Amino acid sequence: MVGSHRFAIAANAIEEIRGAERLMPLSPGAGGSRVAHHTFDARGRRFLAVDAHLLLRIAEAPPQHILVLGGADVGVLVGTVDRMHDIREIFPLPFALRGEERRWYRGLALIDGQITPVLDPAVFLGSRETFRSGIAPVAVDQVRPLEVVPA
Amino acid sequence: MTVLSQVPRPSAFVLFPLGEKRFALPAESVAELAVSGKVQSIPHTNPLIGGLLLRRGRIVPVCDAARVLATSATGPKGLYLIANRRFEDGPQEWTAIGVTGDCELCNAVMLPPTGKLPSYVVGLLSLEEEIVEVLDLGRLASSEVRK
């Protein structure tokens, strides 16, 4: 959940889910962005924390969890984390939605009858370009795409 | 002498109420009038899309037409006219408009728009007690909000 909205993200894009208790403000000159104001340390590495509320322009709320993206030095700050769910079909975004949301979402899924945007993990990696963690950058395409299971 | 082929022929339109006014769409563009429960919202950046409906296995964007038409959409909620929207660059998709009462099918001759009407008004229907604007859903849904 991000705010009151539920989202899905490919499970294979997530390396780890952590609590969001130990966030550190991004130090001046470390290269934050409009959507990333914190870092966190895990497994001896420093990660940039991208706030999904800010990226998706949802009213800010205290983050509860961090989704650590696989193969990148980035975590995504979210609210609650619900469960694993098999998504059998991803619907394309309606043509009427032609703005930034086309970068945010891979498409829409139906979960328990609810229209649920499927986030594109790559959208969270943009802020990383200005982040100086001292770690070699990882190509965006190393985040594996969602596998769609045929219906 | 009038040549028969020059006489405007009536076409079918669906009249729908939105607040205190009625508007029309060409009947061939209308898929159905739906009673639907919940408009679901997702974060997005189009101020004229009020949410999404799930209808017959399709995800249908809901156009907040009242914002463009500057009419107060007071009335019963949950009624949606679902029509085909054509985009200028080619694609088309179903789009829902929340309506505030019963719709009506009528046959009438569409007159050309007069005066300074917005580009989404593509014609006028002169009915017994009212003039009804015929809308182009594609232009309407990509309009600026009327102030």
Chai-1 contact restraints between the chains, C-beta under 6 A:
chainA,res_idxA,chainB,res_idxB,connection_type,confidence,min_distance_angstrom,max_distance_angstrom,comment,restraint_id
A,L56,B,P43,contact,1.0,0.0,6.0,A-B,restraint_1
A,I58,B,P43,contact,1.0,0.0,6.0,A-B,restraint_2
A,F91,B,I59,contact,1.0,0.0,6.0,A-B,restraint_3
A,P94,B,P61,contact,1.0,0.0,6.0,A-B,restraint_4
A,P94,B,E93,contact,1.0,0.0,6.0,A-B,restraint_5
A,F95,B,F87,contact,1.0,0.0,6.0,A-B,restraint_6
A,F95,B,P91,contact,1.0,0.0,6.0,A-B,restraint_7
A,F95,B,E93,contact,1.0,0.0,6.0,A-B,restraint_8
A,A96,B,I49,contact,1.0,0.0,6.0,A-B,restraint_9
A,A96,B,P61,contact,1.0,0.0,6.0,A-B,restraint_10
A,L97,B,H44,contact,1.0,0.0,6.0,A-B,restraint_11
A,L97,B,N46,contact,1.0,0.0,6.0,A-B,restraint_12
A,G99,B,T45,contact,1.0,0.0,6.0,A-B,restraint_13
A,E100,B,T45,contact,1.0,0.0,6.0,A-B,restraint_14
A,E101,B,H44,contact,1.0,0.0,6.0,A-B,restraint_15
A,E101,B,T45,contact,1.0,0.0,6.0,A-B,restraint_16
A,L108,B,I59,contact,1.0,0.0,6.0,A-B,restraint_17
A,I115,B,Q40,contact,1.0,0.0,6.0,A-B,restraint_18
A,I115,B,L52,contact,1.0,0.0,6.0,A-B,restraint_19
A,I115,B,I59,contact,1.0,0.0,6.0,A-B,restraint_20
A,P117,B,I42,contact,1.0,0.0,6.0,A-B,restraint_21
